Amino acid sequence: MLRTAVTINADIAHQNRHDLDEAIACFTDLLQLNPKDAEAYKGRGIAYMKKGRYVRQWDYLGRGVLDRAIADFTQVIRLCPGDSNAYFLRGTVHRANGNLDKAIADFTAAIRINPRDAKSYSRRSIAYRQKGQADHAKADDVRAMQLTATPG
């Protein structure tokens, strides 16, 4: 049965590897019906991202799955260039793949779109720290803390 992108997105958070395969198949079906459905690309990208984390623990397939997540988030960005969350998600996957410069660029793009996004500052801080750029990391940590301490 074909489910909506919203329904599948709501279910993804608690899925195991088998359920993620089903979610990916459902999103793929939705994209065959509407190849410009940014939410379906985002949902499938999230499912690939979660599957990549699971698979990576067990075999070499994790990186290929994460590359598929990057491709889907890139498609979301093409369709909706103002979607800061798509940049955040793609940056998260780039960091998981060890592509720190790309991760930093994506987190920076997310921040440019939504300057009050504490999670993007926080993730960019982690990437800077991994690159050995402690001063940049500290500045982002401070900004993330300011944003979480200051309401709306």
N, C-alpha and C positions, 0 to 999 in steps of 0.2 A: 504494500500500500504506500502510495506517495504521500509523504508528510510535508508540511510547510517548513520553510527555513527557520521561522520563529520557533516552532515546536521542537525541531531538531536542536537548535542552539540551546534551548532551555535544558535539554537532556544531556548535552555533551559533558558537562562538568563531572558527572559521576560514572562515566563509561569505562568499561574495560576494553581490551584490545579487540575482541570480537564485536562489541557494540560500536566501536569506532569504525570498523570496516563497514558495518551496516550504515552508519551515519554518512561515511564517505560515499557509499553507493547511492544513498538518497539524495545527497547534495549534487552528485553527478547527474542523476535523473532530472533534478530541478534545473540544472544548467543546460541540459539538452533542450528543455522546454523554453528556457529564457537565458541565453548566453550572456546577457547584460545584468544579471541578478547579482549585484555586489554583495548582498547579505549571504547568498548561497556560496559565493567564493570565500567570503570571510569564515563562514561556518565550516566549510570543507578544509580551509587552511588551519583552523583551530583543531579540527579533528586530526589532520595530518601531524600537526605540532604535538598533540598529546600522544598520538601513536608513535611518533619518532622518539619521544622520551621513553616510552615503554619498550619499544623494539631495541633502542640503543643499548639497553642493559643486557640484551640477549644475543644480538648478532650485528653484522655489519650493515644491515638494511636501514638502520636509523637515519644515517646521513641522507640517503635517497629520499626517504619520507619527509625529512625536514626540507630538502630542496623543493619538494612538491608544495609544502606549506609556503615557502618563499614565493613560488610562482603564483599561488593563489592570492597572497597578500599584495603582490605586485599588480595583479589584475584589479583588485579592489582599488588600489591607488590610481590606476589608469581610469577607472570608471568614476571614482569619487576622490579627486585629489585633495579635498579638504578633510578627509577622514583621518584624524590624528591617531585613532586607535589602530588603524591598518599599519601606519608607520611604526607604532609601538610594538605591535605583534611581529612585524617583519624584523624589527631590530632585535627583539627577544630571540628569534630563531637564528639570526646572523650571529648573535653572541654565543648561542649554544653550539653553533658550527665553528666557532673560533674566529669568525670574521669581524674583529673588533672595530676596524675603521668603518665598515658598512653599518654595524650596529650603532656606533656613535652618530653617524650621519642620519640614520633613521630616527633615533631618539631626539636628535636636534630638530629634525623636521616636525616631529610630533609636538615638541615644545614650541616651535615657531607658530604652529596652528593653534595650540592650546597652552599658553604660557603658565596656566595654573595647574598643570598636570604633574602632581608630585611624583607619581609612579615613573614617568619618563625621566625626570631628573634623577630619581633613585637608581633606575636601571642604567642610565648613562654613567652615573657615578661608578657603578660596578665595572662597566667596560673600561672606563678611564683607569680605575685601580688595576685591572688586569693588564693594561698596557704600561703600567708603572708611572702614570701621570697623577700622582697623589694630590697636587694642588688643584687640578681640575675636578678630581673626585671629591675633594673636601668642599669646594664651592658648590657643587651639585648637592651634596649631602645637606649643607646648610640651607640651600634653597628648598629642598624637599621638606625639611623639618619646618621651615617657615610656612610653607603652604599647608602642611597638615595641621599646624597649630592655629592657623588663621581660618575662620569659617568663611565659606563661599566667596 
